[in-house]
């Protein structure tokens, strides 16, 4: 009877490595293990070498490397509360939360700088969406635009 691992595997790849290690310890050859799992003998050889170097723990899935988060879960919760207060409550003109505005709010509150394009990913993770303001000229005259569309635009269109 084979010994069960102390913890259940986190994904199928980890389970496959652990099972290959168990089979290796029971006397199976690397070529037989490779054939059973449909992988190369080189892969099995690497798994067994890792198992010999660090036992079962070396075959477990390792956390992916990367930079730590600049804002922890507590700060992200606070950011959600700050966003709920509205942009005007934080000194911005208009009620729209754009990525540069949120980046400025984060820099002011926690002293952490984020690129505006990353702020969009951060907002989506919080369940928010970045908003884009409508850019229109302040001197826009709606009646003049309607007149131009009705009278002058048809004359500019190509005819057959």
C-alpha positions in Angstrom: 0.0 0.0 0.0 1.4 3.4 -1.0 1.7 6.2 1.6 -0.6 9.1 0.9 1.1 12.6 0.8 0.7 14.7 4.0 -1.1 17.4 2.1 -3.4 17.1 -0.9 -1.9 18.5 -4.2 -2.8 22.0 -5.2 -3.0 21.2 -9.0 -2.8 18.2 -11.3 0.9 18.9 -12.2 1.9 18.7 -8.6 -0.1 15.5 -8.1 1.6 14.0 -11.2 5.1 14.8 -9.8 4.2 13.4 -6.4 2.8 10.2 -7.9 5.9 9.8 -10.1 8.1 10.2 -6.9 6.1 7.5 -5.2 6.4 5.2 -8.1 10.1 5.8 -8.3 10.4 4.9 -4.6 8.5 1.6 -5.2 11.0 0.6 -7.9 9.5 1.7 -11.1 12.0 2.8 -13.8 12.1 6.3 -15.2 11.1 5.1 -18.7 8.1 3.2 -17.3 7.0 6.2 -15.3 7.4 8.5 -18.3 5.3 6.1 -20.4 2.6 5.9 -17.7 2.2 9.7 -17.5 2.9 10.5 -21.1 5.9 12.7 -20.5 9.5 12.5 -21.5 12.1 10.6 -19.5 13.9 13.9 -19.0 11.0 15.4 -17.1 10.8 12.3 -14.9 14.5 12.5 -14.3 14.2 16.2 -13.2 11.3 15.3 -10.9 13.3 12.5 -9.3 16.4 14.7 -8.9 14.2 17.3 -7.2 12.7 14.7 -5.0 16.1 13.4 -3.9 17.4 16.9 -3.2 14.4 18.1 -1.1 12.0 15.1 -0.7 8.3 15.7 -1.2 8.4 19.4 -0.4 10.6 20.0 -3.5 8.0 18.6 -5.8 5.2 20.8 -4.5 4.0 23.8 -6.5 6.1 26.9 -5.5 4.7 30.4 -5.4 5.4 32.4 -8.5 8.1 35.0 -8.0 7.3 38.6 -8.4 7.3 41.9 -6.7 5.2 42.2 -3.6 2.0 44.2 -3.8 2.4 47.9 -3.1 -1.0 48.1 -1.4 -2.0 45.4 1.0 -5.5 44.1 1.4 -6.2 46.6 4.2 -5.2 49.5 2.0 -7.2 48.1 -0.9 -10.3 48.0 1.3 -9.6 51.6 2.4 -9.2 52.6 -1.3 -12.6 51.1 -2.1 -14.1 53.3 0.7 -12.3 56.4 -0.6 -13.6 55.8 -4.1 -17.1 55.4 -2.7 -16.9 59.0 -1.3 -16.6 60.3 -4.8 -14.0 62.3 -6.7 -15.3 65.7 -5.7 -14.8 64.8 -2.0 -11.1 64.5 -2.7 -10.7 67.8 -4.5 -11.2 66.8 -8.1 -13.6 68.7 -10.4 -16.3 66.4 -11.6 -17.5 63.1 -10.2 -15.5 60.8 -12.6 -12.8 58.5 -11.3 -10.2 58.3 -14.1 -7.0 56.3 -13.8 -4.7 59.3 -13.3 -7.0 60.6 -10.6 -7.0 57.3 -8.7 -3.2 57.2 -9.1 -3.0 60.7 -7.6 -5.3 59.7 -4.7 -3.1 56.6 -4.0 0.0 58.7 -4.0 -1.5 61.3 -1.7 -2.9 58.8 0.7 -0.2 56.2 1.0 2.8 57.7 -0.8 2.8 54.9 -3.4 3.1 55.6 -7.1 1.2 53.5 -9.6 1.3 54.0 -13.4 -2.2 54.9 -14.6 -2.5 51.8 -16.8 -1.9 49.6 -13.8 -4.5 51.6 -11.8 -7.1 50.2 -14.3 -6.2 46.7 -13.4 -6.3 47.6 -9.7 -9.7 49.1 -10.1 -11.1 46.1 -11.9 -9.8 43.9 -9.1 -11.8 46.0 -6.7 -14.9 45.8 -8.8 -14.7 49.3 -10.2 -14.1 50.4 -13.7 -12.1 53.4 -14.8 -14.2 56.1 -16.4 -13.3 58.3 -19.4 -14.7 61.9 -19.4 -16.5 63.1 -22.5 -14.2 65.7 -24.1 -16.2 68.5 -25.6 -15.4 72.1 -26.2 -16.9 74.4 -23.6 -18.0 76.9 -26.3 -19.9 74.2 -28.2 -23.2 75.5 -29.7 -25.7 72.7 -30.2 -28.0 74.7 -32.6 -25.0 75.6 -34.8 -23.9 72.0 -34.9 -27.4 70.8 -35.9 -27.7 73.5 -38.6 -24.3 72.5 -40.1 -25.3 68.8 -40.1 -28.6 69.5 -41.8 -27.4 72.1 -44.4 -23.7 71.9 -45.0 -22.7 68.3 -44.4 -24.9 66.9 -47.2 -23.2 69.2 -49.7 -19.8 67.8 -48.6 -20.7 64.2 -49.1 -19.7 62.6 -52.4 -22.3 62.0 -55.0 -22.4 59.4 -57.8 
